[in-house]
Amino acid sequence: MAKSWVNSAERIGADLHLDLSESSGPGGRRAALTGALREAVRSGRLAPGTRLPPYRSLAADLGVARNTVADAYAELVAEGWLTARQGSGTKVAERAGPLRPAERVPRKAPPRARGPRHDLRQGTPDASAFPRAAWLASCRRALQQAPNEAFGPGDPAGRVELREALTEYLARARGVRTEPGRIVICSGFAHALRLLFGQDKGGGGGVLRGPLAVEAYGLGFHRELLAAGGVRTVPLTLDEHGARVERLSRERAVLLTPAHQFPTGGPLHPERRAAVIDWARGRGGVVLEDDYDGEFRYDRKPVGAVQGLDPERVIHIGSVSKSLSPAVRLGWMVLPERYVGDVLAAKGEREAWASVLDQLSLADFIASGAYDRHVRRMRQRYRSRRDRLVAALAAHAPHIEVTGVAAGLHAVLRLPPGTERSTVKAAIWQGIALDGLAEFRHPAAMEPDMPVRDGIVVGYATPSEHAYGAALEALCGVLPPGEEREPDGG
């Protein structure tokens, strides 16, 4: 029995991690060891009742003399930190535990950062609606069925199970024509841009080269990311039919949101979809298709992907950030054959971004039909929220035009000229988080071609169900009033 606890204590000794770096001070190594043991007990790292290693074991572990350990133990026993009994070894005294929370000196908690009372920012789904039970079921099945090699270094193309599931899903839901070998898994749209342009330093290297044509309204974060990689972006004018693709000139690549222009709303007109493919064929260029919320169309069937018109001229990029959750951190690129090798080379020999277990879970989530069910459920919820937004504006602010509501997770509210900045400021004062339309305008967009319009971008998907009504009420309270009509004379 004695041998058993000795062996156990020896194992504890290997994990004490005692710091004897101050052994050069007064008292030498014995004083340093005594202080280190005392601190380990005081902090609770050595709990009351813990058996300490025998003298010889700890001495060998620390590279000190046996007498040094014996003297340190004896001093701590005398002080009451340790107890020593014949046959039971040396233990941490029961009364020598760390201070209980009630005995600690009260400390004022740091102030907590206050978030907005009403979050109407675009770009995120309702986090409370994440399908936890269905996702957990897919995780369990994926883990049980995963082959042993799945736990080795990851394939930079991504797990074949996920690429096969995406091949079937994208063909059925988005009209994408591809095969598993042309799909590369990434961690989202921004990661896809980094892979495509990350090595480009203004004309040399990289999978694609700039300049890159972009829509005159879009995410500033994407423009900044491209600029950091040395890629110059050239704005394309927008109108009610989407990007003016006929104005493409010397660019060899164009980035579009053809299913639902971000943020102004509306799909790319069919004639322009065909025209941009003709441009890519004639110019030897490529279209980057950001399919950021293609599943969420409410008034008619979803607009299919441009990629279906010519798989060799379009890079189709999607993710689950809007449909499922940005926390899952999974996206995909559907590539023309000529780009697959270069993208994989840019990504590296091993998967360094997307968790293999998450990939397998998403593959099961799609293949089992759970993804389709979730998208249908959220489509109904977001359509209901859109309708509530439109109804609230009609009742309380009929002078405000709402656009871009046929699809997606946000709407644009057109404001009277000169009122955008004051409206955003009023929203901030009332604890409402939203974005002004000007935030998304390309800095090089020319005024004569695209007059500046005042507006705010309202994300109606972000709040939870119970918080949405109050958010709408607060929103209507900060909108600028309409013009008062003169009373009729009589």
N, C-alpha and C positions, 0 to 999 in steps of 0.2 A: 504493500500500500504506500509506504514511504517513497518507493522508487517512482510510483505513478505521479505523485504530486511534484517530485523533483523534476521529472521529465517535462511536466507541464510548465513548471516555473522556468525551466531553461528555455522553452519556446517563448515565454513572455519576455525573457531577457533579450532575445534577439529582436524584439519589436519595441523596446523601450525608447529608442532614438534619443538617448541622453546627450546633451550638448556639453562637452567639456572644453569648449574653446577658450574659456576664461581661466584655464588651469595655470596660467603663468602668474596670476595674481597671488595675493597673500594666502597662504595655506596650501597652495599648489593643487595637485590633482584631487586630493582628498576633499578639500573645501569645494572644488568645482563639482565633484560628484555629489557631495552632501546637498549643495544648493540645487543641483539639477533634479535630484530625487524629491527634495522638498517642494519644488515648483510643480513637478509632475503630480504630486498628491494634492497640492493646493488647487490646481486647475481642474482636478477631477479626471485627468488622464489615467491615473492609477486610482481606481475606485476602492472604497473601504472594503477590507476583506481580501484584497488581491494578494496572493503569495508572490514574494519576490524571489528571484533566482538565488541559488546558493552562491557563497562568496567566490568559489573557483570559477563557476560558470560566467558570472557577470564580469569577473576580472579578466577572463580570457576574451570575452566579447568586446570589452572596452580597451584591452591592451594595457591594463594597470596591474599593480601588485595585489595579491590576495588580501594582504593586511590593509591596503587602502580601502577596499570594499568593506572589510570587517569594521574598521574604524568609523566609516561613514554610517553603516547600519547602527552601530552602537550609539553614535551621537543622536541619530534620529529616534532611536528607541528612548533615549534619555529625555528627549524633548516631547515625546508623546505622539510623534507622527507614525511610528511603527511599533509593532509588538513582536516579541520573540519568545517562543516556548520550545522546550526540548521536545523533539519528535514531530513538531508541526511547522518548523521553519519560521521565517520572518514574514510578517504580513503588514499590510497597511491598516492602521488602527481604525476601528469602526467610527470613532468620533472625528476622524481627520478628513472628512469629505469636504468638497468645495462649499462655498456659501450657498445657501438656498436662495431662491429668487427673492423671498420676502426679506432676507437679511442684507441684500445688496443695497448699496447707496442708490437712491432713486436718481434716474437720469431722464432728462427731458427728451422725449422722442423727437427726431428731426421732423420738420414739417413735410407732410405728404403733398406731392405735386397734384394739383387739382385738375382733372380733365374736364372737358366740356360737359355741360348738363345735357346737351342734345347734340349727338354726333350725326351730321348729315353730309359727311365727306364722301366723295365718290371713291370707287375702287375696291371696296371690300364687301363681302357678303355678310349676312346676319350670322355672327359667330355663334349665337345661341342655338342655331339650327343645324350645327354639325351633326351628322348621323352617327353618334357614338356607338350605339349598339351594333349597327350594321358594319361599321368600320372595324370594331373589335372582332366581330365574327370573321371578317375577311383576314384580319391579322392572324387570328388563330389558325385558320385553314392554311394560310400561306406558310406559316411557320411549321406546321405539321407536315406539309407536302413538299417543302423546299428540299431540293437535292443537296447532298453534302457540299458539292462544289460551289453552291451559292454563298457559302460562308468563307470563301477564299477571296482573293483580289477581284474586284468587280470589272466587268467588261465596260470600256468607255462608251460603247454604243448603248448600253443599258441592258437590262434583263430581257431575254428573248420572250419570256412570258408576257411582259408588259407590251413589248413592241407588236406581238401578235394580237393581243387584245385591242390595242389602239388601231391596228390596221383594219380590223373588222368594224370597230365603233366609228372611226372617222369616215369610212366609206358609207356607212349606213346613216349617220347623223349629219355629216357635213359635206358629203359628196367628194371626199378626197380619194384620189387614186394613188395607191402606193403599195408597198410590200414591207415586211419587217426589216429587211436589209437597208432600206432607205430612211429609216427612222432613227434618230439619235436622241436619247433622253437627256434632259438638262434640268436645272433647278428652277426654271421659270424664264419669262421673256427677257429680262435683263441679262441673265446668264447666256441666253442664246445670242444676244447682241455682242456680248464680250467674246464669245467664241468666234463669231463671224468677223468682228472688226478689231478684236483686242490687240492684234499684232500690227495693225495698220498704223503707220507713223506719218501719214500725209503722203501716201502714194507708193509706199514700198512695203512689201510683205503683207501678211494677213490673208484670210480666206477670201474676203471681199475688199475692194478698194473704194475710197471716196472719190469725188463727193457723192453724197447720198441725198436724193430728193425725199422730202418728208411733207406731210400735210401741214398747212399753215397753222393749224391748231392741233396740239398733241401734248404729251407729257413732257414737261421740262426736264424731268429726271432722265429720260431717254436721250434727249439732246445733250445733256451734260455728260452722260456716260460716253456717248460717241465722241464728243469734243475732247474728252480726256484721252481717248485713243487716237487722236489726231485726225478724226473724220469731220470734214466740213459738211454741214447739212444745208440744203437749199429748199426754202419753203415753196410748196405748190398751193396756188390759190384754191379756195373752196367756194362752191355755190350750192344751191339747193339739190344738185345732182351729185355732190361729192367732189373729190379732187379733180382739178382741171388737168387731166393727164395729157391732153394735147399740147400742153406747155412744157413737157419734158424735152430737154435739149441734149446737152453733152453728158448728162449723168448716165452711169452704167447700172445703177440700182435705185429702186424707189421703195419706200416703206409706206404701206397703206393699211387702213382699217376698213376694208370694203364691206363687211357685213353690217357694221354700225359705226359710222365715223365717230372718233373720240376727239373732243367731247360733244361736238355740235349735234350729232345724231344723224340718222338717215343712211341708207345703203348706197354704195356706188352704183350709178346708173348702169343698166345692162350694156348700153353702147360703149360706155367708158371701160367697163370690165373687158370687153372684147378689144377695145383700142389699146389698153395697156399691155395686153398679151401681144398684139401686133407690134407695138413699140419694142418689147423685149426681144421678139424674134428678129426684127430688123436691125436692132442695135447690138444684139448679142448681150443684152442686159438681163437682169433678174428682178423679179418682184418679191419683196418681203411682205407676206400677208400676216398681219397681227390679228388673229382670230380670238380676241380677248374675251368676248362674251357671246359667241355665236349661237349658243344653245338657247338664249333667252330672247325669243321673239314672241310677241303677244297677239298681234292683229292678223297675222297670216303665217304660213309655214316659214321656217327659218330660211334665210338666204344662203344658198350653198357656197362653198369655198371657191375662190377664183382658181385655186390650184387645180381643180378638176378640168379647167379649160386647157391647161398645158403643164403637166407635172415636171417638165424639163426646164420651165422658165419661172417657176414659182417656188419659193421657200415658205412653206406653211408652218407657222409657229403658234402653238397653243399651250395651255396649262390648265390646272385645276384651281387656280387662285380665285377665280370668280365663281366657278360652279360648285366647288367643294370648300376649300379653305386655303389661304396663302400660307398657313402653317405647315401644310403637307410638303411644300417646296418641290413640286414635280411639274415638269413641262416637257415639251417635245418639239423637235424640228423634223418636218417631212421634207427631205432634200432631193433635188435633182441628183441623178447618179454621179455627175462629175464633181460634186462637192462633198460627197460622203467621206472620202479618204482624207481630204484637207481638214474637215471639221473634227474627225477622230484624231488626227495628228495634233490639232490645236488643243484638244481636250486632254491628251496624254495617254500613257499606256494603261493606266488604271482609273477606275471611277473614283473621283475625289470629291464629288458634290452630292449626288443623290443616293440616299440610303437604299441598299439592296432590299432590305426588309420592307421598306415603304413601297418600293417598286413592285415587289411581289404582292403586297397587300392591295395596291391599286389595281394590279392585273386581275386579282380575284374579284375585287369590288366591281370592276367593269364586266367581267365574264359572267358573274352571278346574276347580273341584272340590277344590282343594288344601285349602281351609278345612274342608270336610266330612271329608276324610281325616284331617286333623290332629286334629279334634275326636274322631273315632272312636278314633284311636290313644290320645289322652290319656284318654278315658273308660275305656278298658280298663286303662291304667296306674294311674289314680287309684282305680279299683275294686279293683285288686289291692292297692294300698297300704291302702285302707280295710279290706280283709279281713285283711291282716297286722296292722293295729292292733287289730282286734277279737280276733283269735286271740291276740295277745300279752297283751292284758288278761285274756282268759279263762284263760290259763295262769299269769300272774304276779300278777294283781290281780282275781280273780273277783268281789270285793265292789264293784268300781267299775262303775257303770252307764254305758254309752256310748249317746248319743242323737244324733239328727240325721244319721244315716249313710246314709239312703236316697238322698241326692243331695249335690252340692256338693264342696268341697275341704277341709272341716274337720269335726270332730266335737266334741261337748260331753261331757266326762267329769264325771258327777255325783259329788261328793265328800261324805264324811261331814260333818255340820254342824260349822261352826267350823274347818274345816281348809283352806279355800281360800287364805287369806293365807300360812300357813306352807308350803303346797305350792308356791306361786309363788316364795316366798323360797328354798326349797330348790332349785327349778329354776334360779334365777339363780346360786346358789352352784355348781351343777354345770355351768354354761355352757349351759343350755337356755333358749331364748327361746320363750315362750308367753304367753298372756293369761289372766287370771282373768275369770270370767264377770261379776263385779261391774263391771268396766271398761265394760261395754256397757249397763248399766242406766241408764235415764233418771233423773236426780236427783229428778224430781217424781213418780216412780212410787210409789203409795201401798202401804204395807205390808199393810193388811188385805186389799186386793184381790189383791195379788201377793206372797206371802211370798218373802223372799229365799232363794235356794238357792245353796249353794256348788258351784262347778264350775270347770273350766278349759276353754278353747277351744284345741283342738289342730289346727293346719293340717298335714295329712298330704301336701299337694301341694308344699310349699316345698322340702324337701331334694332333692338329686339322688339318683338311683337308688343309687349306691354308698354314700351317706351315710345312707340311710333306716334300715337295720338297726341301726346304732349309735345313732341318735336314738331308736328305739323302746326299746332296751335301757336307755338313760339315763333315758327317761321313766318306765318301770316302776320304776326305782330310787328315784324321788323321790315316788311316790304314797303316801298315808297307808296304814298297815296296816289290815286288817279286825279286827273284834272277835274275840278268842279265845273259843272255846266252853269251857264248863266240862266236864271229863271226866265221863263217865257213872259214877254210883256203882254198886257191885256187892256 
